[in-house]
Amino acid sequence: MKYKLKVIIGSTRPSRKGPIVADWFLKIVKQHADFEVELLDLKEIDLPLMDEPNHPRLRQYTKEHTRKWSKAIDEADAYVFVTPEYNYGPPATLKNAMDYLFEEWQEKPVGFVSYGGVSGGTRAIQELKLTITTLGMMPLPQAVNIPFFTQFINEDEVFEANEPLEKSAHVMLEKLQSWTKALKRMREDSK
Ligand SMILES: Cc1cc2nc3c(=O)[nH]c(=O)nc-3n(C[C@H](O)[C@H](O)[C@H](O)COP(=O)(O)O)c2cc1C
């Protein structure tokens, strides 16, 4: 059985590097047969700043963009956030996208691919975990953290990882698969 994995690109600014990092990661995911993967690019999804009048817990959505986002997140079994670090935190676009929904995220695992300077985006992940756990998700400690990430981007704008990075991606995906299986069963048992 294949699990539905949604890889979410958190940055949306012009000239962003998020898609370059995500393209590399998607190639690794495709080597893991248990996942059926879909890319969700927040730039294409184009959510405005949270504009729903009701608490997301009620699922009384009034906007088409929210209904579409809700469906995309609801049908997933697991997520990977591809995120930079902006001023020691995650990009506001990612926080905004999370705040739109509530039930859809519950009891699902999240892996991270983070990138940045010396920190490799780790501070953004730490901050994200507050919201992630509040939304009932399980954040994985195994992550892909990419420090000084531009060194891995070649002149054709392709990400060329070294061996430790490749390995960390496989380790994270193996753990993600275990958590995905366990949490899917848990959700089904409590129906
Ligand atoms: C508003 C802003 C804040 C940033 N703050 C950090 C930071 O706190 N830590 C860091 O490692 N890099 C920081 N950077 C540099 C980013 O790592 C780099 O610009 C990266 O390309 C951002 O991801 P993106 O291209 O997908 O938007 C910042 C960049 C921007 C635009």
The ligand as an SDF file (V2000), in Angstrom:
LIG
                    3D

 31 33  0  0  0  0  0  0  0  0999 V2000
   13.8970   37.8960    4.9690 C   0  0  0  0  0  0  0  0  0  0  0  0
   15.0880   36.9610    5.0340 C   0  0  0  0  0  0  0  0  0  0  0  0
   15.5850   36.5860    6.2480 C   0  0  0  0  0  0  0  0  0  0  0  0
   16.6460   35.6660    6.3240 C   0  0  0  0  0  0  0  0  0  0  0  0
   17.0780   35.2270    7.5490 N   0  0  0  0  0  0  0  0  0  0  0  0
   17.9470   34.1860    7.6170 C   0  0  0  0  0  0  0  0  0  0  0  0
   18.2290   33.5590    8.8590 C   0  0  0  0  0  0  0  0  0  0  0  0
   17.7400   33.9250    9.9020 O   0  0  0  0  0  0  0  0  0  0  0  0
   19.0630   32.4980    8.8450 N   0  0  0  0  0  0  0  0  0  0  0  0
   19.6440   32.0150    7.6930 C   0  0  0  0  0  0  0  0  0  0  0  0
   20.3640   31.0180    7.7510 O   0  0  0  0  0  0  0  0  0  0  0  0
   19.3890   32.6060    6.4980 N   0  0  0  0  0  0  0  0  0  0  0  0
   18.5630   33.6770    6.4330 C   0  0  0  0  0  0  0  0  0  0  0  0
   18.2780   34.2620    5.2300 N   0  0  0  0  0  0  0  0  0  0  0  0
   19.0000   33.8170    4.0380 C   0  0  0  0  0  0  0  0  0  0  0  0
   18.2890   32.6200    3.4220 C   0  0  0  0  0  0  0  0  0  0  0  0
   18.8560   31.4260    3.9560 O   0  0  0  0  0  0  0  0  0  0  0  0
   18.4080   32.5960    1.8900 C   0  0  0  0  0  0  0  0  0  0  0  0
   18.0660   33.8500    1.3550 O   0  0  0  0  0  0  0  0  0  0  0  0
   17.5170   31.5260    1.2680 C   0  0  0  0  0  0  0  0  0  0  0  0
   17.7070   31.5420   -0.1380 O   0  0  0  0  0  0  0  0  0  0  0  0
   16.0510   31.7810    1.5960 C   0  0  0  0  0  0  0  0  0  0  0  0
   15.2200   30.7680    1.0500 O   0  0  0  0  0  0  0  0  0  0  0  0
   14.3280   31.0510   -0.2650 P   0  0  0  0  0  0  0  0  0  0  0  0
   15.3360   31.4250   -1.3450 O   0  0  0  0  0  0  0  0  0  0  0  0
   13.6430   29.7580   -0.5740 O   0  0  0  0  0  0  0  0  0  0  0  0
   13.4180   32.1880    0.0460 O   0  0  0  0  0  0  0  0  0  0  0  0
   17.2350   35.1750    5.1360 C   0  0  0  0  0  0  0  0  0  0  0  0
   16.7260   35.5910    3.9000 C   0  0  0  0  0  0  0  0  0  0  0  0
   15.6650   36.4490    3.8410 C   0  0  0  0  0  0  0  0  0  0  0  0
   15.0940   36.8300    2.4870 C   0  0  0  0  0  0  0  0  0  0  0  0
  1  2  1  0
  2  3  1  0
  2 30  2  0
  3  4  2  0
  4  5  1  0
  4 28  1  0
  5  6  2  0
  6  7  1  0
  6 13  1  0
  7  8  2  0
  7  9  1  0
  9 10  1  0
 10 11  2  0
 10 12  1  0
 12 13  2  0
 13 14  1  0
 14 15  1  0
 14 28  1  0
 15 16  1  0
 16 17  1  0
 16 18  1  0
 18 19  1  0
 18 20  1  0
 20 21  1  0
 20 22  1  0
 22 23  1  0
 23 24  1  0
 24 25  2  0
 24 26  1  0
 24 27  1  0
 28 29  2  0
 29 30  1  0
 30 31  1  0
M  END
$$$$
